[in-house]
Every structure is written in structure tokens, then in C-alpha cells.
Amino acid sequence: MSQVCQVTGARPAFGNAVSHSHRRTRRRFDVNVQRKRYWVPSLGRHLTLRVSARGIKTIDQNGIDAVVSGMLARGERV
């Protein structure tokens, strides 16, 4: 599954894992992506989205209709 949030566009970040002896190896900071199913009244159907925890908070704050219209304006397939 792709680790990209459909709402915020958050992607994995990369950095260094630093050991006790201070040796550095590359590591990956993954996004907390969940599959969530929402009822969208404007579309009249359910929508399953891959959203991060921050994306879920954005949907709770702005409403699913506003978020979906923003996604459609960006040209994302819903």
C-alpha cells in the first residue's frame, strides 16, 4: 500500500538512525496512514480514503464535503 495521505499529501521522510556509537545508517519515517470509509452526502456514496492521522483531524475540522471538493479541485481521482 502506498504510504501517501490522500488529504494532506504527506509522504515518508528519510533521515539517519544514530546508534549509541554514533554510526549513522539511513532510515525511513513512515506516515501513519489508515484506510477510512466516509459517507459523502454531496456524492451520495461512501468513499474509502487512505488518510494520515493529521488527515483524519482535517476531515473532522473542515468536513468531508469540503475536503473532497478540494481533492477534486486538485484533480485527484476520488
Biopython code that builds the backbone (N, CA, C, O; Angstrom):
import numpy as np
from Bio.PDB.StructureBuilder import StructureBuilder

atoms = [
    (1, "MET", "N", (0.840, -1.175, 0.000)),
    (1, "MET", "CA", (0.000, 0.000, 0.000)),
    (1, "MET", "C", (0.884, 1.236, 0.000)),
    (1, "MET", "O", (1.886, 1.295, 0.712)),
    (2, "SER", "N", (0.516, 2.196, -0.783)),
    (2, "SER", "CA", (1.266, 3.440, -0.866)),
    (2, "SER", "C", (1.152, 4.207, 0.446)),
    (2, "SER", "O", (0.060, 4.332, 1.001)),
    (3, "GLN", "N", (2.256, 4.712, 0.935)),
    (3, "GLN", "CA", (2.276, 5.440, 2.207)),
    (3, "GLN", "C", (2.105, 6.935, 1.977)),
    (3, "GLN", "O", (2.901, 7.735, 2.469)),
    (4, "VAL", "N", (1.068, 7.316, 1.230)),
    (4, "VAL", "CA", (0.803, 8.721, 0.934)),
    (4, "VAL", "C", (-0.621, 9.041, 1.374)),
    (4, "VAL", "O", (-1.561, 8.316, 1.047)),
    (5, "CYS", "N", (-0.770, 10.133, 2.116)),
    (5, "CYS", "CA", (-2.086, 10.578, 2.559)),
    (5, "CYS", "C", (-2.792, 11.274, 1.393)),
    (5, "CYS", "O", (-2.214, 12.159, 0.762)),
    (6, "GLN", "N", (-4.029, 10.885, 1.105)),
    (6, "GLN", "CA", (-4.776, 11.480, 0.005)),
    (6, "GLN", "C", (-5.276, 12.881, 0.338)),
    (6, "GLN", "O", (-5.590, 13.651, -0.569)),
    (7, "VAL", "N", (-5.355, 13.224, 1.610)),
    (7, "VAL", "CA", (-5.867, 14.531, 2.013)),
    (7, "VAL", "C", (-4.737, 15.546, 2.124)),
    (7, "VAL", "O", (-4.805, 16.616, 1.518)),
    (8, "THR", "N", (-3.698, 15.222, 2.891)),
    (8, "THR", "CA", (-2.622, 16.180, 3.140)),
    (8, "THR", "C", (-1.444, 16.019, 2.192)),
    (8, "THR", "O", (-0.632, 16.934, 2.059)),
    (9, "GLY", "N", (-1.336, 14.872, 1.531)),
    (9, "GLY", "CA", (-0.210, 14.628, 0.637)),
    (9, "GLY", "C", (1.063, 14.257, 1.372)),
    (9, "GLY", "O", (2.144, 14.280, 0.784)),
    (10, "ALA", "N", (0.952, 13.909, 2.666)),
    (10, "ALA", "CA", (2.125, 13.561, 3.463)),
    (10, "ALA", "C", (2.761, 12.281, 2.923)),
    (10, "ALA", "O", (2.068, 11.303, 2.646)),
    (11, "ARG", "N", (4.084, 12.298, 2.777)),
    (11, "ARG", "CA", (4.855, 11.163, 2.279)),
    (11, "ARG", "C", (5.895, 10.780, 3.308)),
    (11, "ARG", "O", (6.167, 11.555, 4.224)),
    (12, "PRO", "N", (6.491, 9.589, 3.179)),
    (12, "PRO", "CA", (7.554, 9.211, 4.112)),
    (12, "PRO", "C", (8.733, 10.179, 4.032)),
    (12, "PRO", "O", (9.078, 10.675, 2.959)),
    (13, "ALA", "N", (9.339, 10.434, 5.183)),
    (13, "ALA", "CA", (10.544, 11.258, 5.258)),
    (13, "ALA", "C", (11.728, 10.332, 5.500)),
    (13, "ALA", "O", (11.561, 9.217, 5.994)),
    (14, "PHE", "N", (12.911, 10.791, 5.154)),
    (14, "PHE", "CA", (14.107, 9.981, 5.313)),
    (14, "PHE", "C", (15.102, 10.709, 6.197)),
    (14, "PHE", "O", (15.172, 11.938, 6.199)),
    (15, "GLY", "N", (15.866, 9.935, 6.945)),
    (15, "GLY", "CA", (16.856, 10.528, 7.831)),
    (15, "GLY", "C", (17.861, 9.477, 8.248)),
    (15, "GLY", "O", (18.044, 8.473, 7.558)),
    (16, "ASN", "N", (18.501, 9.701, 9.356)),
    (16, "ASN", "CA", (19.528, 8.796, 9.855)),
    (16, "ASN", "C", (19.100, 8.158, 11.160)),
    (16, "ASN", "O", (18.528, 8.813, 12.031)),
    (17, "ALA", "N", (19.387, 6.860, 11.286)),
    (17, "ALA", "CA", (19.305, 6.180, 12.566)),
    (17, "ALA", "C", (20.692, 6.299, 13.182)),
    (17, "ALA", "O", (21.676, 5.878, 12.573)),
    (18, "VAL", "N", (20.784, 6.862, 14.375)),
    (18, "VAL", "CA", (22.083, 7.096, 15.009)),
    (18, "VAL", "C", (22.210, 6.132, 16.183)),
    (18, "VAL", "O", (21.408, 6.163, 17.117)),
    (19, "SER", "N", (23.234, 5.272, 16.122)),
    (19, "SER", "CA", (23.449, 4.282, 17.167)),
    (19, "SER", "C", (24.141, 4.909, 18.373)),
    (19, "SER", "O", (24.486, 6.091, 18.370)),
    (20, "HIS", "N", (24.332, 4.096, 19.393)),
    (20, "HIS", "CA", (24.998, 4.573, 20.603)),
    (20, "HIS", "C", (26.430, 5.016, 20.298)),
    (20, "HIS", "O", (26.931, 5.968, 20.897)),
    (21, "SER", "N", (27.090, 4.314, 19.357)),
    (21, "SER", "CA", (28.462, 4.687, 18.982)),
    (21, "SER", "C", (28.479, 5.805, 17.942)),
    (21, "SER", "O", (29.539, 6.178, 17.439)),
    (22, "HIS", "N", (27.307, 6.331, 17.626)),
    (22, "HIS", "CA", (27.110, 7.474, 16.724)),
    (22, "HIS", "C", (27.343, 7.140, 15.250)),
    (22, "HIS", "O", (27.622, 8.031, 14.448)),
    (23, "ARG", "N", (27.229, 5.852, 14.891)),
    (23, "ARG", "CA", (27.270, 5.471, 13.476)),
    (23, "ARG", "C", (25.915, 5.786, 12.882)),
    (23, "ARG", "O", (24.887, 5.592, 13.530)),
    (24, "ARG", "N", (25.907, 6.269, 11.658)),
    (24, "ARG", "CA", (24.647, 6.666, 11.025)),
    (24, "ARG", "C", (24.308, 5.717, 9.881)),
    (24, "ARG", "O", (25.151, 5.406, 9.039)),
    (25, "THR", "N", (23.048, 5.259, 9.869)),
    (25, "THR", "CA", (22.527, 4.477, 8.754)),
    (25, "THR", "C", (21.204, 5.104, 8.351)),
    (25, "THR", "O", (20.500, 5.675, 9.184)),
    (26, "ARG", "N", (20.869, 4.999, 7.083)),
    (26, "ARG", "CA", (19.641, 5.639, 6.594)),
    (26, "ARG", "C", (18.416, 4.906, 7.111)),
    (26, "ARG", "O", (18.408, 3.679, 7.217)),
    (27, "ARG", "N", (17.403, 5.658, 7.425)),
    (27, "ARG", "CA", (16.130, 5.092, 7.864)),
    (27, "ARG", "C", (14.988, 5.879, 7.259)),
    (27, "ARG", "O", (15.196, 6.902, 6.605)),
    (28, "ARG", "N", (13.792, 5.395, 7.482)),
    (28, "ARG", "CA", (12.607, 5.973, 6.867)),
    (28, "ARG", "C", (11.575, 6.253, 7.957)),
    (28, "ARG", "O", (11.280, 5.378, 8.772)),
    (29, "PHE", "N", (11.026, 7.468, 7.975)),
    (29, "PHE", "CA", (9.968, 7.845, 8.907)),
    (29, "PHE", "C", (8.649, 7.724, 8.161)),
    (29, "PHE", "O", (8.311, 8.584, 7.347)),
    (30, "ASP", "N", (7.899, 6.650, 8.437)),
    (30, "ASP", "CA", (6.652, 6.407, 7.718)),
    (30, "ASP", "C", (5.515, 7.257, 8.270)),
    (30, "ASP", "O", (5.519, 7.655, 9.435)),
    (31, "VAL", "N", (4.553, 7.521, 7.412)),
    (31, "VAL", "CA", (3.362, 8.278, 7.766)),
    (31, "VAL", "C", (2.341, 7.307, 8.346)),
    (31, "VAL", "O", (2.236, 6.169, 7.889)),
    (32, "ASN", "N", (1.597, 7.744, 9.337)),
    (32, "ASN", "CA", (0.569, 6.907, 9.971)),
    (32, "ASN", "C", (-0.672, 6.898, 9.082)),
    (32, "ASN", "O", (-1.624, 7.636, 9.336)),
    (33, "VAL", "N", (-0.665, 6.063, 8.039)),
    (33, "VAL", "CA", (-1.741, 6.032, 7.049)),
    (33, "VAL", "C", (-2.742, 4.946, 7.420)),
    (33, "VAL", "O", (-2.370, 3.805, 7.693)),
    (34, "GLN", "N", (-4.012, 5.319, 7.425)),
    (34, "GLN", "CA", (-5.113, 4.409, 7.736)),
    (34, "GLN", "C", (-6.093, 4.396, 6.569)),
    (34, "GLN", "O", (-6.197, 5.368, 5.821)),
    (35, "ARG", "N", (-6.804, 3.292, 6.424)),
    (35, "ARG", "CA", (-7.918, 3.248, 5.468)),
    (35, "ARG", "C", (-9.189, 3.623, 6.223)),
    (35, "ARG", "O", (-9.550, 2.963, 7.198)),
    (36, "LYS", "N", (-9.865, 4.676, 5.779)),
    (36, "LYS", "CA", (-11.095, 5.134, 6.434)),
    (36, "LYS", "C", (-12.194, 5.218, 5.402)),
    (36, "LYS", "O", (-11.959, 5.620, 4.262)),
    (37, "ARG", "N", (-13.392, 4.840, 5.798)),
    (37, "ARG", "CA", (-14.552, 4.885, 4.914)),
    (37, "ARG", "C", (-15.472, 5.988, 5.398)),
    (37, "ARG", "O", (-15.886, 5.999, 6.558)),
    (38, "TYR", "N", (-15.792, 6.917, 4.504)),
    (38, "TYR", "CA", (-16.629, 8.074, 4.841)),
    (38, "TYR", "C", (-17.859, 8.093, 3.945)),
    (38, "TYR", "O", (-17.797, 7.692, 2.783)),
    (39, "TRP", "N", (-18.976, 8.561, 4.490)),
    (39, "TRP", "CA", (-20.159, 8.828, 3.703)),
    (39, "TRP", "C", (-20.075, 10.276, 3.228)),
    (39, "TRP", "O", (-19.952, 11.199, 4.033)),
    (40, "VAL", "N", (-20.142, 10.463, 1.900)),
    (40, "VAL", "CA", (-20.041, 11.801, 1.318)),
    (40, "VAL", "C", (-21.423, 12.176, 0.773)),
    (40, "VAL", "O", (-21.834, 11.652, -0.262)),
    (41, "PRO", "N", (-22.150, 13.080, 1.456)),
    (41, "PRO", "CA", (-23.505, 13.431, 1.014)),
    (41, "PRO", "C", (-23.542, 14.075, -0.362)),
    (41, "PRO", "O", (-24.490, 13.857, -1.118)),
    (42, "SER", "N", (-22.517, 14.875, -0.707)),
    (42, "SER", "CA", (-22.538, 15.560, -2.000)),
    (42, "SER", "C", (-22.408, 14.571, -3.162)),
    (42, "SER", "O", (-22.945, 14.810, -4.244)),
    (43, "LEU", "N", (-21.696, 13.462, -2.940)),
    (43, "LEU", "CA", (-21.570, 12.437, -3.979)),
    (43, "LEU", "C", (-22.635, 11.362, -3.861)),
    (43, "LEU", "O", (-22.899, 10.629, -4.814)),
    (44, "GLY", "N", (-23.250, 11.271, -2.678)),
    (44, "GLY", "CA", (-24.296, 10.280, -2.455)),
    (44, "GLY", "C", (-23.767, 8.863, -2.352)),
    (44, "GLY", "O", (-24.475, 7.915, -2.695)),
    (45, "ARG", "N", (-22.537, 8.699, -1.886)),
    (45, "ARG", "CA", (-21.959, 7.361, -1.765)),
    (45, "ARG", "C", (-20.855, 7.355, -0.713)),
    (45, "ARG", "O", (-20.423, 8.401, -0.229)),
    (46, "HIS", "N", (-20.415, 6.151, -0.377)),
    (46, "HIS", "CA", (-19.294, 6.004, 0.530)),
    (46, "HIS", "C", (-17.997, 6.160, -0.243)),
    (46, "HIS", "O", (-17.931, 5.890, -1.442)),
    (47, "LEU", "N", (-16.964, 6.603, 0.470)),
    (47, "LEU", "CA", (-15.657, 6.815, -0.117)),
    (47, "LEU", "C", (-14.616, 6.231, 0.828)),
    (47, "LEU", "O", (-14.605, 6.558, 2.014)),
    (48, "THR", "N", (-13.744, 5.372, 0.317)),
    (48, "THR", "CA", (-12.659, 4.832, 1.121)),
    (48, "THR", "C", (-11.393, 5.604, 0.780)),
    (48, "THR", "O", (-10.964, 5.638, -0.373)),
    (49, "LEU", "N", (-10.800, 6.223, 1.796)),
    (49, "LEU", "CA", (-9.618, 7.056, 1.595)),
    (49, "LEU", "C", (-8.445, 6.501, 2.386)),
    (49, "LEU", "O", (-8.630, 5.895, 3.442)),
    (50, "ARG", "N", (-7.238, 6.709, 1.876)),
    (50, "ARG", "CA", (-6.005, 6.440, 2.622)),
    (50, "ARG", "C", (-5.586, 7.769, 3.240)),
    (50, "ARG", "O", (-5.058, 8.640, 2.548)),
    (51, "VAL", "N", (-5.820, 7.923, 4.531)),
    (51, "VAL", "CA", (-5.567, 9.198, 5.186)),
    (51, "VAL", "C", (-4.652, 9.002, 6.390)),
    (51, "VAL", "O", (-4.688, 7.966, 7.055)),
    (52, "SER", "N", (-3.833, 10.014, 6.657)),
    (52, "SER", "CA", (-2.980, 10.010, 7.837)),
    (52, "SER", "C", (-3.809, 10.459, 9.033)),
    (52, "SER", "O", (-4.952, 10.891, 8.886)),
    (53, "ALA", "N", (-3.220, 10.352, 10.211)),
    (53, "ALA", "CA", (-3.897, 10.807, 11.431)),
    (53, "ALA", "C", (-4.194, 12.301, 11.326)),
    (53, "ALA", "O", (-5.252, 12.750, 11.766)),
    (54, "ARG", "N", (-3.275, 13.075, 10.750)),
    (54, "ARG", "CA", (-3.498, 14.504, 10.562)),
    (54, "ARG", "C", (-4.621, 14.732, 9.557)),
    (54, "ARG", "O", (-5.407, 15.667, 9.712)),
    (55, "GLY", "N", (-4.705, 13.887, 8.526)),
    (55, "GLY", "CA", (-5.778, 13.989, 7.534)),
    (55, "GLY", "C", (-7.146, 13.728, 8.145)),
    (55, "GLY", "O", (-8.128, 14.373, 7.777)),
    (56, "ILE", "N", (-7.211, 12.786, 9.077)),
    (56, "ILE", "CA", (-8.478, 12.495, 9.769)),
    (56, "ILE", "C", (-8.907, 13.710, 10.576)),
    (56, "ILE", "O", (-10.087, 14.060, 10.598)),
    (57, "LYS", "N", (-7.940, 14.364, 11.248)),
    (57, "LYS", "CA", (-8.252, 15.567, 12.016)),
    (57, "LYS", "C", (-8.718, 16.696, 11.096)),
    (57, "LYS", "O", (-9.610, 17.463, 11.461)),
    (58, "THR", "N", (-8.123, 16.804, 9.910)),
    (58, "THR", "CA", (-8.524, 17.822, 8.939)),
    (58, "THR", "C", (-9.958, 17.585, 8.490)),
    (58, "THR", "O", (-10.739, 18.530, 8.375)),
    (59, "ILE", "N", (-10.309, 16.324, 8.234)),
    (59, "ILE", "CA", (-11.679, 15.989, 7.827)),
    (59, "ILE", "C", (-12.656, 16.302, 8.950)),
    (59, "ILE", "O", (-13.740, 16.826, 8.698)),
    (60, "ASP", "N", (-12.283, 15.985, 10.191)),
    (60, "ASP", "CA", (-13.149, 16.289, 11.334)),
    (60, "ASP", "C", (-13.365, 17.792, 11.482)),
    (60, "ASP", "O", (-14.455, 18.234, 11.846)),
    (61, "GLN", "N", (-12.331, 18.570, 11.201)),
    (61, "GLN", "CA", (-12.405, 20.023, 11.386)),
    (61, "GLN", "C", (-13.170, 20.706, 10.254)),
    (61, "GLN", "O", (-14.043, 21.537, 10.505)),
    (62, "ASN", "N", (-12.841, 20.356, 9.002)),
    (62, "ASN", "CA", (-13.413, 21.057, 7.848)),
    (62, "ASN", "C", (-14.652, 20.389, 7.276)),
    (62, "ASN", "O", (-15.437, 21.043, 6.589)),
    (63, "GLY", "N", (-14.845, 19.114, 7.539)),
    (63, "GLY", "CA", (-15.967, 18.379, 6.978)),
    (63, "GLY", "C", (-15.533, 17.627, 5.720)),
    (63, "GLY", "O", (-14.660, 18.076, 4.977)),
    (64, "ILE", "N", (-16.166, 16.471, 5.501)),
    (64, "ILE", "CA", (-15.777, 15.613, 4.382)),
    (64, "ILE", "C", (-16.107, 16.259, 3.041)),
    (64, "ILE", "O", (-15.360, 16.077, 2.080)),
    (65, "ASP", "N", (-17.210, 17.012, 2.949)),
    (65, "ASP", "CA", (-17.577, 17.645, 1.675)),
    (65, "ASP", "C", (-16.524, 18.657, 1.230)),
    (65, "ASP", "O", (-16.161, 18.698, 0.054)),
    (66, "ALA", "N", (-16.034, 19.470, 2.155)),
    (66, "ALA", "CA", (-15.022, 20.476, 1.823)),
    (66, "ALA", "C", (-13.712, 19.814, 1.411)),
    (66, "ALA", "O", (-13.053, 20.265, 0.474)),
    (67, "VAL", "N", (-13.337, 18.751, 2.106)),
    (67, "VAL", "CA", (-12.087, 18.059, 1.799)),
    (67, "VAL", "C", (-12.169, 17.383, 0.437)),
    (67, "VAL", "O", (-11.222, 17.448, -0.346)),
    (68, "VAL", "N", (-13.302, 16.733, 0.147)),
    (68, "VAL", "CA", (-13.466, 16.049, -1.135)),
    (68, "VAL", "C", (-13.506, 17.055, -2.282)),
    (68, "VAL", "O", (-12.945, 16.791, -3.345)),
    (69, "SER", "N", (-14.156, 18.201, -2.090)),
    (69, "SER", "CA", (-14.177, 19.201, -3.158)),
    (69, "SER", "C", (-12.771, 19.749, -3.404)),
    (69, "SER", "O", (-12.419, 20.048, -4.546)),
    (70, "GLY", "N", (-11.964, 19.884, -2.350)),
    (70, "GLY", "CA", (-10.575, 20.299, -2.526)),
    (70, "GLY", "C", (-9.756, 19.253, -3.267)),
    (70, "GLY", "O", (-8.898, 19.596, -4.081)),
    (71, "MET", "N", (-10.013, 17.992, -2.993)),
    (71, "MET", "CA", (-9.314, 16.913, -3.700)),
    (71, "MET", "C", (-9.687, 16.899, -5.171)),
    (71, "MET", "O", (-8.833, 16.690, -6.033)),
    (72, "LEU", "N", (-10.960, 17.121, -5.456)),
    (72, "LEU", "CA", (-11.409, 17.147, -6.843)),
    (72, "LEU", "C", (-10.837, 18.362, -7.572)),
    (72, "LEU", "O", (-10.529, 18.278, -8.761)),
    (73, "ALA", "N", (-10.691, 19.493, -6.873)),
    (73, "ALA", "CA", (-10.119, 20.694, -7.483)),
    (73, "ALA", "C", (-8.643, 20.484, -7.823)),
    (73, "ALA", "O", (-8.142, 21.042, -8.799)),
    (74, "ARG", "N", (-7.944, 19.671, -7.009)),
    (74, "ARG", "CA", (-6.541, 19.346, -7.298)),
    (74, "ARG", "C", (-6.411, 18.354, -8.438)),
    (74, "ARG", "O", (-5.315, 18.129, -8.951)),
    (75, "GLY", "N", (-7.535, 17.758, -8.837)),
    (75, "GLY", "CA", (-7.508, 16.806, -9.940)),
    (75, "GLY", "C", (-7.259, 15.371, -9.492)),
    (75, "GLY", "O", (-6.947, 14.505, -10.309)),
    (76, "GLU", "N", (-7.397, 15.125, -8.204)),
    (76, "GLU", "CA", (-7.201, 13.767, -7.695)),
    (76, "GLU", "C", (-8.442, 12.937, -7.968)),
    (76, "GLU", "O", (-9.568, 13.415, -7.833)),
    (77, "ARG", "N", (-8.222, 11.693, -8.352)),
    (77, "ARG", "CA", (-9.334, 10.789, -8.638)),
    (77, "ARG", "C", (-9.949, 10.318, -7.329)),
    (77, "ARG", "O", (-9.238, 9.857, -6.437)),
    (78, "VAL", "N", (-11.273, 10.433, -7.210)),
    (78, "VAL", "CA", (-11.958, 10.046, -5.975)),
    (78, "VAL", "C", (-12.942, 8.933, -6.282)),
    (78, "VAL", "O", (-13.631, 8.453, -5.381)),
]
sb = StructureBuilder()
sb.init_structure("model")
sb.init_model(0)
sb.init_chain("A")
sb.init_seg("    ")
for serial, (resi, resn, name, xyz) in enumerate(atoms, 1):
    if name == "N":
        sb.init_residue(resn, " ", resi, " ")
    sb.init_atom(name, np.array(xyz, "f"), 0.0, 1.0, " ", f" {name:<3s}", serial, name[0])
structure = sb.get_structure()
